[in-house]
């Protein structure tokens, strides 16, 4: 049986976390797929959605409303940054 990969799961994207009461955001370069969904669910469970906005975008340059961007390199750095927003 041959497995067919979803093309979307290989596309790069950015998970952006923004405190709606502050300027700027934190961004983590990642890929679409189950790991991204899991990360978003974990962050929502920890911080809720009242003040922190989590969005997935294709490229930061297209979304000036989130500037300035602070980029993190690892999932752990993203979790830490969001928990301290």
Secondary structure by P-SEA (a helix, b strand, c coil): ccccccccccbbbbbcccccccccbbbbbbbccaaaaaaaaaaaaacccccbbbbbbcccccccccccbbbbccaaaaaaaaaac
